[in-house]
Each structure stands twice: as structure tokens, then as C-alpha cells.
Amino acid sequence: MSRLILLILFVSCFSHLLSAQSVRKDFRTASDPAAWTIENFDKLRSQHADTALYYLDLALANPTATPAQQAKLYQLRGIANYFRGDFVEELSSHQEGLRIAERIKDESLQGQILLELSLGTKRQGELDQSIRYGRRAIKLCESAGDLDCQAAARRNLGRIYLSRNRDSAVYFLTSSLALRRKMRDTIGMSYGLNDLSQLAAEDGRFKEAVSYLEESTAYRRAAGDSSALAININNLGELYLMNEDLPKARKYLEESLVLSTQVRYTALQQHTLGLLADIYEKQGDYPAAYANLQKSAALQDSLYGVEKARAISDLQVAYDTESKQQIIETQAAELRSQRLLGLAVLLGLSLVAALVYYRFYQRSRYERRIAELTLSQKLNAERERISRDLHDSVGANLTRIVTDLDLMTLSESSLPAQTASQIKDTRIFTRSTIVQLRDTIWALNKETFTVAELVGKMEAFLSRYLNDRMQWKVASQIKGEYQLNSSQVLNILRILQEATHNMLKHAQAQAFTVSVNSSKDQLNITIEDDGRGMALVTDGEKEQGYGLANMQQRATAIGAKLVTNTGQGGGVRHQLVVGNTFFNN
């Protein structure tokens, strides 16, 4: 199986190189680059999302592109960013395309882009907003007489209603398929048939579900869309797995794995490997189950690699132990044949009993390790989902706010001075919030951090915050490998931010220094400036007192100690110690 995959990958890389050269030549010689890119978008995307984005940006930069072409190119750019996993850029591209389409009053394009926005908000879990976008898309597409857009928008609403109103779901999905059949659109028909297959499977109509899916798969084979075909074949495997037909399920899933590997569809690869591991475990083939789980773990985000590597190592020990056990059995059999009959029988019975117990113990341990790895993958997937939700929802909303504020600044000359100043301050604050959100996502996605990684984040923050204001430096002396968790890293960064804010607002300082010293058991961070110093305050007497209280609370939350004082020569000095030994006041 692995040899077949390697052969396919080699052939795929060679053909991809030839195809890329041909595509570049076609683009350069096209009389209308924008029209060529729009027409060949599916071909470009099937090669790679980055390839599609490269040619879309070239076409958008071409001055000959008409407004209608620009709107369409932005729509396709949003789709390419979705496949690339950049959901903020997806939203931004669709919004820009919609603005252009509204300006030129192209109802068909407006409907198509509203459909993409509906799909995007659905992925973010904003179903009410998704339905509103979808209904607007249907009205505009019907007004423009765009059957393709109508069918796509109806299918989208049908899929949303699957979890809300089954009758509405059936209505929209069947009406969408009817439009596709009327248009003789085999690609669209394949999607509609997949939807009806899902409905049939949920109702327990297995044969009907398989029939719909097989018809859809035939259309996708004819179209040569490898990514879509891989999904269909995987779904057939899942249907047979639900029906406990393990041989057929395995056959389809292995075919899907080959295709998804060929087109680098990583998410589908990982999903399919997990299903194959489940099948092998049910069939009692534990080495194959282990191998598939190992491959699945290797495809996980590298942020979680340490935990997975540890679990896989434990599984490897269990697997090696089972192999050695087989060798012991063979040697024991040879030994029994050389001994006297009575002694051989006695020793044989004893050895068999011991081996049965040992095998049972190792098998239980092996199954437990598989369960632990599966749970670890689910926990990591949940953490990844939370990070993705923060990035795709909060991050996307903040990006939209910044975009809207940027648009408002275009008419800044016509705004009152106070309003223009408030807009500028809001833009700065929002961009700062985006940076803090990214830091939070960065910390959330990892379980452990090195001191060097923390120092890098400190330098990045101070570079953004102080470069144009004063002299600053971060000095570090790292001894040993002190490890930090995500909570410690986030709270330390927030303490640094608060100290920097207080210094700029109150200290009138000329220089700012951060010293980081670590050993195997302790981390010592000193933050100091050369300003005018301060009088320590309590009970909220001054605004500065709130900041200090907040810093103390963050230190306490991570089991650290924070001491703040004014030096003899002026300035403010914060000493933060994380570890087993605290310094004296």
C-alpha cells in the first residue's frame, strides 16, 4: 500500500511540474488574462489553492480587467482562501467583490457572492445570518435568471435546515437537484445526490443512500475532480462501515486514501486513516490499526506533536513487545520438542498459561493505549476548534471593523477633526486587539513553551510598541530548559504589557529594559525604566494602582511572585519570579 502511494506521488509531482509550465505559458499568451483566470479557476484550484491565488492576484493587478471581472475575481479569491484555510482573507475578498458588484448593479454576481457569504457564516455557526444571506441570494439570482446560482443557494439553505426543519431541508434540496437536472449539470447533480444520500442514510434507508452516492460518484469520476471524488468514495466507505460491511468499507476507504494523498487533501487523509484504524481494530489487526493511527497523528498540527509522539512511542513499545512474544512462543515450541514427554507437557502447559495471561495483559494495554491516543486526538481537535473559532469569528469581525474604518478614512477630509481623530484612535486600538488575540491563539494552541519562545514574543511586542518612542532592549540568560505552560506565558505577556503601558503614561522615561534569567527550576524576569519613579498606591487611589493590582492578580494566578518598587536613582523596577524559590522583599 505504501509503495503504491509513493508511486502515485512521484507520478503526480512529475505531471504537476509539466502542468505548471503549461499553465504559465497559457496565462502569458492569453489575450484577456482576467477572463482566462476565471475560466480556468477550477483547474488551477485542483492543482493547489496557492496556485489559484497566484494567478487571481496577477489578473486583479492587470489594468484591463473590467469591474465585473474584478468582482468575479474577488469572489474566486475568497473561495481559494477558504480551501487554503485563511477564513479572514476569505471574508475580506468576498466583501470587496460584493462592493464592486453592488456598484455596477450586477444582480447575478451579487447573488453568487452573497451565497459565498452565506456559506462562510454557516461554517462559523451563525446560522440565522447565513439564512438571511441565502434568501437574499435566491431573490437576486431569480431576478437575474441565473439558474446555477439559484440551485446553489437553494442547496445551501437546504443543508442549513437539516438541523432545524427537515421538511424545509427536503424542499430546498429536491428543488435544487431538479434545477441541476434541468441544466444537465452533472457536477451540481453530484452535490445534490450527496445531500439526498445523507438524508436517506439518516433515515436508515441504506440501499437508497448507496444508490444516490454511486450515481454521484460516477459523475465525479467522469469530471476528473479528484478532491470531490475522494470525498464521495470516503462517504461510500462510511456508509458500508455504518452497515457493518467491513470488507467493502475498507476497500472504498483505502481508495479514498490514495486519492486524498495524491491531491494533498490533508484533512480527508487524517479522517480516512482514523476510519481505517477503526476497521482494522474491529478485524483484530492491531498492528495495522496502530500504523494507521500513527499516520493520522503525524498529520496533526505540529503544535501538538510532543504529546502525540509520546503516545505513539508507548504504542510502539506495546507493538514491539507483542512481536517479541511471538518469538518466545516459537522458541518455547522448539524447546518442548527436545524434552521428555512428561516434562515437555508440564512445561508446555505452564508456558501456555503464562503466555495467555501475558498476551491478554499486553492486548489490554495495547487497546488502552489506542483509546488514550484517540482521546488525545479529540482533545487536541477541540483545542484547535476553539482557536479556529476565535480566529474565524472574533478575528474576522475585528478585521471587518478595521476594513470599514479604513474605508471611512478615505473620506477623512470631509469629516470633523474630532471625528477623524476618534476613527484613527479606534483603528489603532482595534489593530492592537487583533495582535493580542493572535498572541492568545498562539498560547492556547501549545501546551508547553521554552523561555526562548517567550523572549521572542516579548521582543516582538516591544518592537511594535516602543520602536519609535524610546530606547529599549531585552536581555536574556537561559540556563537549563525551564518549561512554561500556556497560562503562564499569557499572564507574563500581559504583565509586560501593563508595565509598558504604565511606564509610557506616567514615568516620562528615556529607556526601558527587560532582563530574563532562567535555570532548570526557576524563571526570573526584571522589568525596569529610568523614569521619575512612583509612590506605591492601594485601594484604587490612582489609575496606576489598578494596573499594579491587575499585575499582582496575574502573578498570583500562575503561582508567581511580583515585587514592584522605586529604585534609589529613580525609575520603576518590577521583579517577577516563577518557580520553586522566591526572592526576599
N, C-alpha and C positions, 0 to 999 in steps of 0.2 A: 504493500500500500504506500509506504513512504517513498519507494523508488518511483512509483507511478507519479506521485505528487511532484517529486523533484524533476522528472522528465517533462511534465506539463509546465512547470515553472520555467524551465530552460527554454522550451519552445515559445512560451508566452513572452519572455523577455526579448528573445530574438525578433519575434514578429512585431512586438511593441516598438522596437527600435526602427524597423523598416517603416512601420505605420507612421511614427512621429515625423520621420523625414518627409514622407509623402504629404502629411498634413501641413507642414511648414511651407512646402512648395505650393500647395493649393491656395493657402491663405495669401501668400505674397503675390500670386498671379491673379487673384480674384479681382474683378472689376468693381465689385461692391463688397468690401470686407465685412461690413455690418450684416448685410443680407446673407453672406456666406456663413458667418459665425452662427446666426440664428438658425439657418437651415441645417447646419451640421452639429448643433449643440448636443443632441443625444449621443452622437458618435464620439464627440470629444469627452463627454461626461463618462461614457462607458470605459474610456481609457483611464481617466483619473480626474477627480474633481479639480485638482490643481491645474491640470492641462486645460480644462474648460475655462477656469478663471483667468488664465494667462491670455487666451485668445479673446475672451469677453472684454478684458481691460484694454487690449490693443484696439479692438473695434470701437469701444467707447472713446478712446483718445483720437480716433480718426475724425477729422473735421467734416467729412462728407456724410456722416450718419445723420439721418433725419430725426426730428423729435419722436416720431412713432417708433423708429428703430431704437432710439435711446431708451425709451420706456420699456420696450421688449427686452433689450439687453440687460437692463437693471433687474427685470423680473427673473431672467435666466441666471443672473449673477446671484440673486437670492437663493435660487434652487441649488446652484453649485455649492454655495456656502453651507446650506443645510446638509448636503451629502458629506461635506468636509467637517461638519460638526461645529462650525462657527455660527451660533444662532444669533449673536448680536449683529454680525455683519449681514446675516440673512434678513433680519428685520429692517436694518438700515437700507439695504438695497431695494427691498420691496416698497418701503415708504417713498424713496426717491422716484422709483418707477411710477408709483401711483400719482405723485405730484405732477409729473410730466403728462401722464395720460389724462388727468383731470384738466390740465391747462389746454390741451388740444382737443378735449371733449370726445375722446375715443372710448365709447361705452364698452366695446368688446375688450379692449386692453384693461380698462378699469375693472371689469368683471373678473378677468383672469388673475389680476394681481390681488384683488380682494379675496379670491379663492385661496391664493397662497398665504395671505394673512390669516385667513380662517384656519388653514392647516397648522400654521405656526402657533396661534393661540391655543388650538386644541392640544398640541404637544406640551404646552406649558400648563395645561389643566384649566384654562379659562374658557370653559365650555359655553357659558352664556355669551361672551364676546365672540367666540367662534361661530355660534349660530347666527348672531347678528351680521357678521361679515358674510357668512354663507348665503343668507337670504338676500342681502344686497347684491351679491354676485349673481344669483339666479335672475333677479329682476333686470339687471343691466345686460346680462347675456341674452335673455329673452328679447329685450328691446332691440339688441343689435342683431338678433337672428343667428347667434353663434351657438350651434348645436353642441360642439365639442366642449365649450365652456359650461353650457347648461348641464350636460351629462356629468362632467367632473364635479360641479358644485352640488348636484343632487346626490352623487355618491358620497361626497364628504359629509353632507347633512345626515344621510342615512347611517353612516358609521358613527357619527356623534350620538344619534338617537338609539343606538344599540344598547347603551347603558341607561337610557331614560324612558323611551317609549317604543316598544317593539313594533307596534303597528305603523308608527311613523317611519321607523327604520326600514321595514319591509316596503312601504310605499315608495320612499325615495330611492332605495337600492334597485327595485324592479323597474322603476321608471327610468333610472339612469341606464340600466342594461338595455332596455328597449330602445333608447336613443342610440346607443352604441351599435346595436344590431341594425338599426335603420341606416346608420352611417357606414356599416360594414367595416367598422374599426376594430380589427382583431386584437390590437393591444389593449384598447379600452374594454373590449369584451372580456379579456382575460382578468382584468381587475374586478369587473362586475361579477364574473363567475366565482372568483375567490371569495367575494363577500357572501354570496349565496351559499357557498360551501361552508363558510364559517357558521352561518345561521343553521344549516342542516346538521352540522356536527354538534352544535349546542343543543339541538332538539333530539339528538340521538339517532338521526337518520343517516347512518354511516354510509350505506351504498350510494345514496343520493349525493352526499358530501364528496365522496371519491369521484363520482361521475362528473360533477361540476369542476373539480380540481384537475382531473385528467384532461377535460376539454380545454381548460385554461392553459395547462402545461403544453399541450400541442400547439396552441397559438404562440406561446413564448419560444418554443423550440424553433418554429418557423421564422420568427422575427430575429432570432440570434441575440436576444438580450440576455447575456449570461447572468447578470446580477438578479434580474427578475426570475429567470429560470431556476437559479439556485434556491431562491425563496420558495417557489412552488414545490420543488422536489423535496425540500425540507418539510414543507407542510404535509405532503403526502406521507412522508415518514412518520410525522407526528400523529396523523390520523390512524395509521396502522399500529402505532405504539399504543394509542388510546384503546384500540380494539384488541390489544394483546397479541397481535400477529408480529412477533419479534423478528423472524427472518425477513419479511418484506419491509418492515420498518428499518432494519439495519441496512438493507440494500439501498433504499432511497436516501437515507441519511449519509451513507458513505459517498454516494454520487453527488449529493449536495455539498459535502465537504470538499471534494475535488474541485467543483466549480467555484465555490466561495474562496478557496485558496488561490485559484487561478486569477480571479479578479480582485484579490486583496480585500475581500469583504470581511473584515476582522470580527465585527460583532456577530455576524452569522456563523463564522468559523467557531467562535467560542461557544455559541448557543448549541450548534450541532455536536461539537465534541462532548458537551455535557450530556446531551441525549444519548449519544453512543456509549458513554461511560455507564449510564443507567441501564442500557440494554445488556452490555457485557456483564454487569454485576448481576442482573436477573438471570443470565445464562450461566453464571458461575465462573466466568472467565475473569478472575480478579486481576491478573497481570495486565490484560487489555484494558480493564476499567481504570487501573492505575495509570497506564500510559496515556489514555485519553484525558484523564483529569490533570495529568502533568502538562500536557499540551495546552489544555484550557487555561491553567494557571499561568503559563508562560505568556499567554496573550493578554492577561490582565494588565492594567496600568502599572507602569514601573514603580509608581508611588507605593504600591502595596507589595513589592517584590520580596522584601525581607520576610514578612510573615508567611507568604506562600512558600518561599524557599525552605523555611523551617519545617512546615507541614509536609512538603514533598520529601524532604530529607528523611523524616520519620517514616513515611510510607516506603521509601526506598529500602530502609533498614528491614521493614517487615517483609518486603518482597524478596530481598537477599536471603533473609532467614528461611523463608519458605523454599527457596532454591536449594540451600544447604541441607534442609530437611530431607529433600528428595535424594540427595547424595548419601545421606546417612542411611536411608531405607535400603538403598542398593547395596551398600557395604554390609549392612546387617544381614541381608539375604544371602550374600556370599559366605559370611561367617557361619550362618546357621547350617549351610550345606556341608561344612567341613567338620562339624562337631558330631558327637554321638547323638543318636536319635532322641534319647530321653532329655539329655541336656539341651539339645537344639530346640526341642519343643518347649521346654521350660523357659529358656532364654528368649525364644521367639515370642511366646505369649507375653512375657514381661515387656519386651521391647515394643510389641504392637500396642499394648496398653499405654505405655509411656508416650509413644508417638501419636496415638489417637488423642490423648489428653493434650500433648504439646501442640498438635495440629489444630485442635479445637481452640486452644488458648490463642495461638497465633492468628487464626482466622477471625476470632472475635476482636482481637486487637486491630487487625487489618481493616475490618469493617468499621470499627470505631474511628480509625484514622480517616477513612473515606468520608464518614459523616462529619468529622471535625473540619476537613478541608472544604466540604460543601457548605457548612455553616459559615466558615471564614469567608468564602467567596460571596455568600449572601450578605454578610455584614459589610464587606468592602464595597459591594454593589450599592448597598443602602447609603453608605457614606458618599460614594460617588454621585448617587442620585441627588442627595441633599446639596452637594457642591454644585452639581449641574443646575438644580433648580434655582439656587442663589445666582448663578452666573446668567441663566437664561431668562429669569423673571426679573429679579431686582436689578441685575446688571443691564438687561435690555431696557428696562424702564428708565434707569439713570442715563443710559446712552441716548435714549429718545429725548429726555429732558435737555441734555447738552446740545443735541442736534437742533431742537426747537429754539433754544437760546441763541445758538449760532445764527439761525435764520433771522431771529429778531434783531441781531446786531447789524444785519445788512441794511436795516432802516434806522440805524442809530442816530444819524444826523437829524432825523425828523422827530426824535424823542426828547423830552425834557432831560436836562442834565442829571437830575436826581434819579430819574427812572433808568437812564442809561448806566449810571453808576451802580444801581441796585442789581441790574441784569448782569453786569460784569462780576460783582461780588458773588451772585448766585452761581454763575458759571464756574468760578474758582472753587467755591465750596462743593459743588456737585462733582467736579473732577477730583477733588481731594477725597470725597466719599467713595468714588469709584476705586481709587488707589487703595483705600482702607479695606474695601470689600474684597479686592483681589488678594490683599495680604491675608485676610480672614480665610478665604477659599484655599489659599496656598497652605496655611497652617492646618486647616481642617482635613486636608487630603493626606497628611502624613501622620504617622504615629510617633516617630522619633526624629530628632534633629541633632545635627552636630553644632558645636559652638561656632565653627567656621561659617555655617549657613546663617546663623543668627547675626554674626558680624556683617555678612554680606547684605542682609536686609537692613541693618542699621545704616550702613554706608549709603545704600540706595535711598533710604528715607531722607537722610541729612543732605544728600546731593540735590534732591528735589526741593528741599525746604530752605536750605541755608546758602546754597552756592553763590547767589547774588547779594547776600546780606552781610556776611562776615567770614572770618577765618574759622575753620573747624577741622577736626581730624578724629579718626577712630583708631586707637592703638590697641593691639591685642597681643597677648602672650598665652598660647594654648599649650598646655602640658597634659598628656593623657587624653582620653576620649570620653569626656563628660557628655552624657546624653540628656536631651530635653524633650518633653512631650509638647503636644500642640497647645495645651492650655498655658504652659509656662512661656512658650515663645510669644503667643499673642499678648499676654499680660506684660511681658518685658517690653515689647514694642510699644504698647500703649503707655507705659510709664515713661519711656523715652520721648514719646510724642507730647505728653503732658509737660514734662520738664522743658522741652524745647519751646513749647507754647508760652509757658510762664516766663522763661528767660527773655524771649522776644518782647513780651508785653510789659515786663516790669524791671528787667535787670540793667538795661542800657549797656549791654556787654559788647566787647570787641572780638572775643574769641570764645570758642565752645569746644570742649574736649570730652571724648568718651573713651574710657580705658576698660578693656575686657581681659580678665585674667582667669584662667581655669586650670584645675587639676583634675585628677580622676574622680574626686569626691565633692568638689565644690566649684562654684562659679561666682566670681566677684566682679561687679560692674560699678564703675565710678563715673558719674556724670557731673561736670563742673563748668562754671563760666567765670569770667573775670569782671563781672558787673559790680553793682553797688551793694550787693548783699540784700538781706531781708530780715525782718523780725518774724519769728515763727508765730502763727496765729492758730486759734482754736475756735470752735463754736460758730464757724461761718462769719467771722468778723469782717473778712475781706473776700473778694472773689478768689484771690490767690489761695486762700485757705481751703476752698472747695477742691481746688486742683490737688493740693497736698493730701487731703483726706482721701481723694479718689485714688491717688498713687499708693497710699498705705493699704487701702482695701484690696487693690490688685496684688500687692506684695503678699498680704495675708492669704489671699485666695490660692496662691501657689506654694504656701509654706515657706516663704522667703522673709527676710528682714530688711527693712528700708530705714536708713537714718539720714536725715536732712539737717544741715547746719550751715552757718555762715563762717567762712574762713577768716583768719586774723587779718589778712590783707584784702578782704572784701570778696565778693563773689559768693556763689551758692554751690554747695557740694552735696550730691546725693550718692549714698553708698548702698548698693543692693547686693545682698548675699543670698545665693540659692545653694543649698547643700546641707551637710551634716553639722558644720561648725559655724557659729555666728560670732562676729566681732563684738567687742565691747563698745558702749557709747562713749 
